[in-house]
Amino acid sequence: MSTTARGAASGRQLAHPLREEIRLEAILHALADPIRLRIARELADGHVDMACIAFDLPVSKSTTTHHFKVLREAGVIRQHYEGTSRLSRLREDDLEALFPGLLPAVLEGARRSAGAPDRADRA
């Protein structure tokens, strides 16, 4: 991936893969980690743009940063700066266009494994 195509990672911009550069293997690797899966679940549960510091994760700040980077580089999330906060959101449209049903299925499986009610129960 060229940094020009992805958006330069200099200054306050963060590198993201283009839609056509997102690979299934990278998504599955990123979501295989329980912490990263938890981040994706929290973003999917109604938090459109969520600051990294808003996640109550049982890991250090540097490890949290690493998890967000893996998700971003895999194409699972998009991040941008707003002031001093780095905000994250799921790339649901891109992932649905490339791999229809994958993200909802993975997130629903994670909810069931965690004993969380599914969306129908929350409505």
Summary of the structure (lengths in Angstrom):
residues: 123
radius of gyration: 14.3
end to end distance: 41.1
largest distance: 44.4
contacts: 330
relative contact order: 0.17
helix: 55%
strand: 11%
